[in-house]
Amino acid sequence: MEKIKNGLMGFILGDWLGMPYRGKGKGTFKPVWKKSYLRGDKCSGNTSMLLCALDSHYNLELYRQNLKDWYFNKKYTGENIEFDIDQVTQKAIMKNFRGVSSDSNSGNRSLMGCCVLAFSSLSKEEILPFIKATHNSRYSFKYTWFFIEFIRCLLKYEDKEQALQQAQQRCDVEINRQNLYNGSFVVDTVESVINWFMAGNSYKECVFLAINAGKSSDAVGALTGLLAGIYYGLDLKNGVKGFSTMEPCIDSFIQYLNPTL
C-alpha cells in the first residue's frame, strides 16, 4: 500500500510542479533543477480527474457522477486545484458519457482517471467502459490499457526494464524509446512518460526531466510522478501547498483497497 500511496502523491506533486511550464517549449524557461527552490502553481484538471476516480472506488456510475460534479459543481477543485477541463471530456459529459468517437480526439486525459484502475483486479473488458466514458477511440483504448498494465507490471517486477517488456508483450504494444515530445496525444504522452521514467534514477530526476521538456508538462509530470513514486518513493521534501485538502481522498482510497489498515 505504501507504493500505491507514494505513486498517488507523486502524481499530484508532478502535476503541481509541471503546471507553471505547461505549453512552453523546451529551452524557453529556466530548467527546474537550476532553481534554488521549487514553486508549483496549482494542480490542473489532471488531479481533479484522479480524485474523481479515487472517490468512485471503481464504481463506473459513481465515477461518471463525480465527473459531472466536477464539471457542473466545481467539486474536486479549490484553492490549489485549478478548474481545467479538456474539450473531449467536456463533450463526453455533455453527451451523457457516450464519449467522443474520433481518433482525432485521443487526448491524454483518459489516462488521468483510469490510471488508478491498475490497482484493481478489473479485466480489460471491465476497464474499457471507464476509458470509453470520456475517450471513445482506438488509441485511447490501446494506450490507456497499456499504461494500466505497465503499472501492474511495475508493482510486480523489481526491474523496470523487465516490467516494460512484460507490459509490451501483454498488450502487443511497442514503445518508441526515442519519443520525448511531451505531446497531448495519448500515444505521445504515454511514450514520453515511459521514456522519462526509464531515463531517471530517482523520483526527482524522472519528474524534472519530464517537466523540463515543457509542452504537456503538467500531464507528463503527473504520470511520470506516478510511476516514479511507485518505483522510487518520494525524495522531495517540498510538499504540495494545501496538500491536506487532497490527502484524505487518497487515504480513503487506500483504506478501501485494504480495509485492515
C-alpha positions in Angstrom: 0.0 0.0 0.0 2.9 2.3 0.6 4.0 2.1 -3.0 0.4 3.0 -4.2 0.2 6.0 -1.8 3.7 7.2 -3.0 2.5 6.9 -6.6 -0.7 8.9 -6.0 1.2 11.5 -4.1 3.9 11.5 -6.8 1.1 12.1 -9.4 -0.2 15.2 -7.6 3.2 16.6 -6.9 4.3 16.1 -10.6 1.1 17.9 -11.8 1.7 20.7 -9.3 5.4 21.2 -10.3 4.6 20.9 -14.1 1.7 23.4 -14.3 3.8 26.6 -14.5 5.6 25.3 -17.6 2.6 23.9 -19.5 2.6 25.0 -23.1 6.1 26.3 -23.0 8.7 25.0 -25.4 11.9 23.2 -24.2 14.6 25.8 -23.7 12.3 28.7 -23.3 12.3 28.6 -19.5 14.9 28.1 -16.7 15.2 24.4 -16.0 13.6 23.3 -12.8 16.8 21.8 -11.3 18.7 25.0 -11.7 16.4 26.8 -9.3 17.3 27.2 -5.6 13.7 26.4 -4.6 10.6 24.6 -6.0 7.5 26.6 -6.7 4.4 25.0 -8.0 1.3 27.0 -9.0 -1.8 24.9 -8.8 -2.7 21.4 -9.8 -4.6 21.0 -13.0 -7.6 19.1 -14.1 -5.4 16.0 -14.2 -5.5 15.9 -10.4 -9.3 16.6 -10.5 -9.8 13.5 -12.7 -7.6 11.4 -10.5 -9.7 12.5 -7.4 -12.9 11.7 -9.3 -11.6 8.2 -9.9 -10.3 7.7 -6.4 -13.6 8.8 -4.9 -15.5 6.3 -7.0 -13.8 3.2 -5.7 -14.0 1.5 -9.1 -17.7 2.1 -9.5 -18.4 3.3 -13.1 -21.7 5.1 -12.3 -20.1 6.9 -9.4 -17.1 7.8 -11.5 -19.5 9.4 -14.1 -21.3 11.2 -11.3 -18.1 12.5 -9.9 -17.1 13.8 -13.3 -20.5 15.6 -13.5 -19.9 17.1 -10.1 -16.5 18.3 -11.1 -17.8 19.9 -14.3 -21.1 21.4 -13.1 -20.4 22.0 -9.4 -16.6 22.5 -9.4 -16.1 19.7 -7.0 -12.5 18.4 -6.8 -11.2 21.9 -7.4 -10.3 24.6 -5.0 -7.6 26.9 -3.8 -4.9 24.5 -5.0 -6.6 22.8 -7.9 -7.5 24.9 -11.0 -10.8 24.2 -12.8 -9.3 22.9 -16.0 -11.3 20.6 -18.2 -10.4 19.5 -21.7 -12.8 19.7 -24.6 -13.0 16.0 -25.2 -14.0 15.2 -21.6 -16.4 18.2 -21.5 -18.2 16.9 -24.7 -18.4 13.4 -23.2 -20.1 14.7 -20.0 -22.5 16.8 -22.1 -23.3 13.7 -24.2 -24.0 11.7 -21.1 -20.8 9.7 -21.4 -21.2 8.3 -24.8 -17.6 9.5 -25.4 -16.2 11.3 -28.4 -15.7 8.5 -31.0 -12.9 10.0 -33.2 -9.3 9.2 -33.3 -8.5 12.9 -33.6 -9.8 13.3 -30.0 -7.4 10.8 -28.5 -6.1 13.2 -25.8 -4.3 12.2 -22.7 -7.0 12.8 -20.1 -8.3 9.2 -20.3 -5.0 8.3 -18.5 -5.7 10.5 -15.5 -8.9 9.0 -14.3 -8.2 5.4 -15.4 -4.6 5.0 -14.2 -5.9 4.1 -10.7 -7.6 1.1 -12.2 -4.2 -0.5 -12.3 -4.6 -1.1 -8.5 -7.8 -3.2 -9.1 -8.3 -6.7 -10.3 -10.6 -5.5 -13.1 -10.1 -7.2 -16.5 -9.6 -5.4 -19.8 -13.2 -5.8 -20.7 -14.3 -4.3 -17.3 -11.9 -1.4 -17.7 -12.8 -0.4 -21.3 -16.1 1.3 -20.2 -14.2 3.6 -17.9 -12.0 4.7 -20.7 -14.9 4.9 -23.1 -16.8 7.2 -20.8 -14.7 10.1 -21.8 -12.4 9.0 -24.7 -14.0 6.6 -27.2 -11.2 6.0 -29.6 -8.9 3.1 -30.5 -5.7 5.0 -29.4 -7.2 5.8 -26.1 -8.3 2.2 -25.5 -4.9 0.7 -26.6 -2.5 3.1 -24.8 -4.6 3.7 -21.6 -4.8 -0.1 -21.3 -1.1 -0.5 -21.9 -0.3 2.2 -19.2 -2.5 0.4 -16.7 -0.7 -2.9 -17.5 2.7 -1.3 -17.1 1.8 0.0 -13.7 0.7 -3.5 -12.7 4.0 -4.9 -14.0 5.9 -2.2 -12.2 4.3 -3.4 -8.9 5.2 -7.0 -9.7 8.7 -6.8 -11.0 11.7 -5.2 -9.3 13.4 -4.3 -12.6 11.6 -1.5 -14.6 13.0 -2.7 -17.9 11.5 -6.2 -17.3 8.2 -4.5 -16.3 8.2 -2.6 -19.6 9.0 -5.7 -21.6 6.2 -7.7 -19.9 3.7 -4.9 -20.5 4.6 -4.6 -24.1 4.2 -8.3 -24.6 0.8 -8.4 -22.8 -0.6 -5.5 -24.8 1.1 -6.1 -28.1 2.5 -2.5 -28.0 6.0 -1.4 -28.9 7.0 1.8 -27.2 9.1 4.2 -29.3 12.1 4.8 -27.0 13.1 7.9 -28.8 9.8 9.8 -28.3 10.3 12.7 -25.8 7.8 15.0 -27.4 5.6 15.6 -24.3 2.6 16.0 -26.6 -1.1 15.8 -25.5 -1.9 13.0 -28.0 -2.3 9.9 -25.8 0.4 8.0 -27.7 2.9 10.8 -27.3 2.1 11.3 -23.7 2.5 7.6 -22.8 5.7 7.2 -24.7 7.2 10.4 -23.3 6.2 9.3 -19.7 7.7 5.9 -20.1 11.0 7.3 -21.6 11.4 10.0 -18.9 10.7 7.4 -16.2 13.2 4.9 -17.7 15.9 7.7 -18.1 15.8 8.8 -14.4 17.2 7.1 -11.3 15.1 8.9 -8.6 11.7 10.5 -8.3 13.2 13.9 -8.6 15.3 13.1 -11.6 12.5 11.4 -13.5 10.0 14.2 -12.9 12.4 17.1 -13.5 13.4 15.6 -16.8 9.8 15.3 -17.8 8.9 18.9 -16.7 11.9 20.5 -18.4 10.7 19.3 -21.8 7.7 21.7 -21.5 4.6 21.3 -23.6 2.2 19.0 -21.7 4.5 19.3 -18.7 1.6 19.0 -16.2 0.2 15.8 -17.6 3.6 14.2 -18.3 4.9 15.4 -14.9 1.9 13.9 -13.2 2.1 10.5 -14.9 5.9 10.3 -14.6 5.5 11.2 -11.0 3.0 8.3 -10.5 5.5 5.8 -11.9 8.5 7.2 -10.1 6.6 7.5 -6.9 5.7 3.8 -7.1 9.2 2.7 -8.1 11.5 5.0 -6.1 9.3 6.6 -3.4 9.3 10.3 -2.9 12.6 12.2 -2.2 11.3 15.7 -2.5 10.7 17.5 0.8 8.7 20.3 -0.7 5.1 19.1 -0.5 2.1 20.4 -2.4 0.8 23.7 -0.9 -2.5 22.8 0.7 -2.0 19.0 0.1 -4.0 18.4 3.3 -7.2 19.1 1.2 -6.4 16.2 -1.1 -4.7 13.7 1.2 -8.0 12.5 2.8 -9.2 11.3 -0.6 -6.1 9.3 -1.1 -6.3 7.9 2.5 -9.9 6.9 1.9 -8.9 5.1 -1.3 -6.0 3.2 0.4 -8.4 2.2 3.2 -10.9 0.9 0.5 -8.1 -1.2 -1.0 -7.1 -2.6 2.3 -9.8 -2.4 5.0 -7.5 -3.9 7.6 -5.2 -0.9 7.7 
